[in-house]
Amino acid sequence: MSRGPDAATLLGRALVAASERAGCPVSLAEADWTRWASATFAGARHSVVLVGTQSPALDAWLAALPEAEFALRGHLVADLKLVRVRHAGAARTVEIEALTVEER
């Protein structure tokens, strides 16, 4: 029996959907994750690369992204930060690191 998509899949889908709602669609170019645990929590560290087109909407969405709330079934986004935004003409490549924690 499948438990459904993992946190990495849910996070990627949530980022793409949020960008679409903000009027600056991005695509998921790369995603990787590793299991993470502390004495009290378990979860995953994520590395995500998104690609979009430069626009004022994208700039505003990226500026607000670290404080954004994401509804991931069974997981909380505990931390999210922009690592790098690369510019190549009108294209923007955005590297993001995130930490998700499993809800208990």
C-alpha positions in Angstrom: 0.0 0.0 0.0 1.4 3.4 -1.0 1.6 6.2 1.4 1.5 8.8 -1.4 4.1 11.2 -2.6 7.2 11.9 -0.5 8.1 15.3 1.0 10.4 16.1 -2.0 7.6 15.5 -4.5 5.1 17.5 -2.4 7.6 20.4 -2.0 8.3 20.6 -5.7 4.6 20.5 -6.6 3.9 23.2 -4.0 6.6 25.5 -5.3 5.4 25.2 -8.9 1.8 25.7 -7.9 2.7 28.8 -5.8 4.6 30.3 -8.7 1.6 29.8 -11.0 -0.7 31.5 -8.5 1.7 34.4 -8.3 1.7 34.8 -12.1 5.3 33.8 -12.6 5.3 30.1 -13.5 8.5 28.2 -13.0 9.5 24.6 -13.8 11.3 22.2 -11.6 14.7 21.5 -13.2 16.3 19.5 -10.4 15.4 18.2 -7.0 17.4 16.1 -4.4 16.9 15.4 -0.8 18.6 13.6 2.1 17.0 12.2 5.3 17.6 14.4 8.4 16.9 13.9 12.1 17.5 15.6 15.4 16.8 14.3 18.9 13.2 15.4 18.5 12.4 15.6 14.8 12.7 13.7 11.6 12.5 15.0 8.1 14.6 15.9 5.0 16.9 18.5 3.7 16.0 19.5 0.1 17.9 21.1 -2.7 15.7 22.4 -5.5 16.4 24.1 -8.8 13.6 26.1 -10.5 13.7 27.8 -13.9 11.5 30.7 -14.8 11.4 33.9 -16.9 12.5 37.2 -15.4 9.5 39.4 -14.5 8.5 41.8 -11.6 6.1 39.0 -10.5 9.0 36.5 -10.2 11.1 39.0 -8.3 8.3 39.6 -5.9 7.5 35.9 -5.5 11.2 35.1 -4.8 11.5 37.9 -2.3 8.5 36.5 -0.3 9.4 32.8 -0.7 11.4 32.4 2.5 8.4 33.4 4.6 5.8 31.6 2.5 3.6 28.8 4.0 3.3 25.5 2.2 0.7 22.9 2.9 2.5 19.5 2.5 0.5 16.5 3.6 2.3 15.0 6.6 5.2 17.5 6.5 6.0 21.0 7.6 8.4 23.3 5.8 10.6 24.4 8.7 13.1 26.5 6.7 13.4 27.6 3.2 16.1 29.9 1.7 17.2 31.1 -1.7 20.8 30.0 -2.2 21.4 31.6 -5.6 19.6 33.2 -8.5 21.4 33.0 -11.8 20.6 35.3 -14.8 21.0 34.3 -18.4 19.1 36.7 -20.6 15.5 36.6 -19.6 15.9 33.1 -17.9 16.3 32.9 -14.2 17.6 29.7 -12.5 16.8 29.7 -8.8 18.6 27.4 -6.3 16.6 26.7 -3.1 17.4 24.8 0.1 14.6 23.7 2.4 14.1 21.6 5.5 10.9 19.6 6.0 9.9 18.0 9.2 7.5 15.1 9.5 4.3 15.8 11.3 3.5 13.3 14.1 
